[in-house]
Amino acid sequence: MKGESVWLGSGRHVALRVCQAVSVMTVGLWAYMVIARLFGGHGMYELLRPEGGAISTIMIVLAGLCVIFWSIYFSDFRGAIEIEKDGFFDIVSLILSRLAMISIVAIELVMLYEVVSRYVFNAPTLWANELSLWIASVLFLLAGVYAMQQRSHIRIYIIYDMFPRWAKKAADTVSVGLICVFSFCLVWGGYNEALLKFTRMEKYGTAWNPPIPATIKPLILILIVIVTIQAISNLIADWNKDETHSPEDEIDQTEIENIRRTLEK
């Protein structure tokens, strides 16, 4: 995978080596758990339970580190349709966006495992559905951060483009101010409930019973704060820009070229 470095610079090679090392350890431990399961060891069902033991805890930590390190590494590559990094908070949002992209692959793998297990071996799992919902919930929240960083959220420019530059700055300031107020109200109103769910590690209430409420509720508050910080970063980065918009801005020329090449083949 090649491309101009976004922010890691010469550290990209080191990041890749770290990712590969953690991935090898994660896959190795997973293979050990699979083999141990055949002889009565612990599997996915025990991962989030005390009876899972130290091996399950290490597996969760390694899997988390693997995803985080790969997210950092891939954030150093700029996508064909991505805007350039220009805000003080963009790096954090780009890392979270790669985490969201990896989570899509994770959902597909979980679903593939469930389909094969259910219809080929007639051994459906107790955890695949809840795990896919869990990951999808995180994906939905992370996508909001990425949309804010890329300025790809819904915006209506018909009246905005008629404003002089000072009025555009005022409109942008009011918009970000409203986001800050919303974020404050959400955190203020949901903090106690989120803290309660997290401290008592509230479960989902299914056979696998993962702590989805205990993790998603606090994560909602954390990510709405991150979205707010990204909005402030966008306001500062765009303060001296004077851009106009047209319907052509929404056309993905890269995707059109890919489709054209595919049809030509």
N, C-alpha and C positions, 0 to 999 in steps of 0.2 A: 504494500500500500504506500503510494507516494503522494507528495504534495507539499506545498510550502507550509512551514510551521506557523501555527497561529499564535502559540505562546510558550511552548516548551523549549523551542530552539534546539540546542545541542543535547538537551536532556531527553529528547524523544527516544533515542536509542536506549538509554538507561530505563526509561519507563516501559519500553517494550520488553526488556529482559526481566524486569520485575513482574510484569503481567504474565509472562511465560512461566516463570518460576512458581508463582502462586497458582496458576492454572494446573500445572503438573501436580502440585501437592493436592489440590482439590480433587482432580480426577483420580489420583492414586488412592486417596482416602475413600472416595465414593466407590471405587472398584473393590476396596477391602470390605466396605459395608455390604456390597452386593454379595460377595463371596460368603461373608459371615452370616448373611441372612439365610443363605441356603442351608446353613447348619444351625439355625435357630437363633441367630443374632438379631440385632435391632435394624429396623428399616425406616422408611419415611414416616410411618405412623408414630414412631417413638421420638422423632426429632425434636418436637416441642414439648416433651414431657420429661419429668425428673428421671424416669426409668431409662431414658435414652442414654444417660451416662455421659462421661467426658468425651467419648468419641463423637456423639451427636453434637455436643456443644462446639467442638473443634470444627466439625463439618460445617455448621452454620456460620462460624466466624470466617473460615476459609472461603466459603461461597460468597459471603458478603464482601470480603476483601478483593476477591477475584473480580466481582462486578464493579466495584469502586475503581480499582486500578485500570481496568479496561475502559471504563468511562472517561477517566483522566486521559488515557492514551488517545482514544478516538476523538476527544474534544480538540486535539491539536490539528485535526484535519478539517478544512472548510468545505462544506458541501457545495455542489454546483449552483444551487439556488439560494444559498444562505447569504445574508448580508455580512459585511465585514464587522469585526469586533471594534466597537468605538466607545463603549461605556465602561465605567470602573467596575461594574458588577457582571459584565458579560461572560467572563471566564467561568464563574460559578454556574451561571445559567446554561452555558454550553456543556459543562460536565453533567449537569442534571438532565439535559436533553439527550445525551448519549446513554445515560442510565435508563431513560424512557425507551430509547430505541432497543437497548439490550433486553428490556423487560418484554417487548413484543416477541422476541425470539424465545424467551423463557416460557411465555404463555403457549406458544406453538409447540414447544417440546413437551410441556406438561400434557397438553391435549393429545398429542401424538402418542405419548406413553399410555394414556388412559384408553385410547381407541384400540391400540394393539393389545393391551392387557385385557380389555373387556371382550373384544370380538375374535381375537386369535387364541388367547389362552383361557378365555372364560373366567377371568379373575379380576373383576372391576376393583378399583381402588376406593378407599374411603377419604382420600385427601385431595385428589386431582381437582375436583370442582371448586372446593374452597380455596385451594392454592391459586388457581387461575383467577378467581374473583379477587383475591388479595392483591395479586400482582397487577391486575387490571385497575384496581382502585388507585394504586400508587401511580400507575401509568397516566391515568386521567389527571391527577394532580400535577405531575411533572410536566405534562403537555401544556398546561396553562402558563408555566414559567417560560417555556420555550417560545410559545406564541407571543408572549409579551416581549421577550428579547428580540424576536425577529420582526416585531411590529405587524404580525399577521393576524391579530385579533380583529374583530369587526370594527371598522371605522368608516364614517360617512363624510366624504370630502366636498360634497356639493356646495355647502355654505362656507365651510372652512377655507377652501381655496380662494374665495372672494375676499377674505379678510386681508388687510395690510399686515406686515410682519409683526408689529406690536400687538395686534389683536390675536394673531395666531399664538404668540407667546402667552398671552393672557388666557386663551382657551386651553392651551396645553397645561398651564399651571392649575387652572380650575379643575381640569380632568384628573390630574395627579392628586390634587387636594382631595377630591371626592373618593379616590381610591384609598388614600390614607385614612380618611374618616371611616370608610367601610371596613378596612382592615382593623382599625382600632375597636370599632363596635363588635366585630366578630370575635376578636381575641378577648375583649372584655366580657362578652356574654358567654363565651364557650370555654373559658380557661378552667373554671372550677370543675365542670363536667369532664373535660379532657383529662385533667389531673386525677380525678377520681377513677376514671376508667383505666388510666395507666397504672396508678398505684395498686389497684386491686387486680390488675391484669385481667380485665374482663374478657371472657371467651365468646365465641360465636354461637355456641349452643348446638353444634352438630356432632356427628360421630368422631370426627377428627378433632373438632373443637379448638381451632387456632385462635389466638388473641387478636382477631381482626379489629373489634371495637377499641381495644386498648392501644392499638398502634395507629389506626387510620384517623381517629378523632384528633389526637395531638398533631398528627402530620398535616391535617387540614389547616390548623392554625399556623404551624411553622411555614408551610408553603404559601399561605396567603401573605405572610409577612415578607417572604422572599419575593413574591410577585410585586409587592409594594416597593421594595428596595429596587427591583429591576425597573419599575416605572419611573422612579426618581432618577435612576441612572440614565434611562432613555431621555428624560426631560433635559438633563444636563448636557448629554451628548448632542441632542438635536437643537439646542438653544440658538445656535448661530446658523442653523441650516434654514434655507428658504426653498422648499421643494413644492412643486405642483404635481398633481396626480391626474391620471387618465385611466380609462378602462384597459389600456394596453399594459399597464403595470401588473395586472393580474394574470397576464398570459405567461405561461411557463415555456419560454423558448427552448430551454434545454430538453424538456420532456417532449416537445414537438419534434425536435431534431432526432431524438432517440426513436420515436415512433416512425419518423420518415425513413431512418436507416433500416429499421426492422422490416418495413414494408418493401423497401428496395431489395432486401435479401430474399 
